[in-house]
């Protein structure tokens, strides 16, 4: 689960030009979230859903600018 989530996050970061720190702050209020995932952090299903919901909402906002 975590590997698939991280793959999707990395694709999101590249596509939208968002830094890992900015993504973590916006999605989870944790600037180290992506770094910790890359280091092996496990996530609860609820956390994965929250991250995926953030990415979906971000994509649906055409004026969204990367921070």
N, C-alpha and C positions, 0 to 999 in steps of 0.2 A: 504494500500500500504506500509506504513512504517513498519508495523509489519512483513509482508512477507519479505521485504528487510532485516530487522534486523535478522530474522530467517536464511535467506540465508547467510548473513555476518557471523553470529556466526558459522554456519556449515563450512564455508570457513576457518575461523580462526582456528577452531579445526583441520580440515583436513590438513591444510598446516603449522600449527605451527607458525602462524603469530600473533603478539600481536595486540590488538586494536589500540594502538598508531601508530605502524608501518603501519598498514593497512590504517589508516586515512591519514598519511603522503603520502603514495604511491598513494592511490586512489584519494584523494581529496586535498592534500596539506594542510590538517587540522588535526593535531594530536588528536584533541578532537572530531572528527566526530562521532566515534562509541559511545563514552560516551554521547554525545549530543543526538544521536538517542535513546539511552536507556532512556534518561531523557525526551523523548517526542518530540524531534525536528522533524519537518515536512520536507519533501523533495519534491522538484519539480520533475515532470516526467523526465526532462532533467538530473537532478542530479542522479536519480535512474539509468537511462540509462548509465551514465558515470561510476557509481560504478559497474554495471553489466558487462560493457565492460572491465573494469579493471580486474574483476575476471575471465572472459573468457580468456583474453590475458595472465594472470598469469598462468592459468591452461595449456595453450597451449605451455608453455616454460618448457620443461622437466628438464632443468638444474636450474630452479628457486629455489633459496635458501631463506628461511625466514630470514628477517633482525632482 
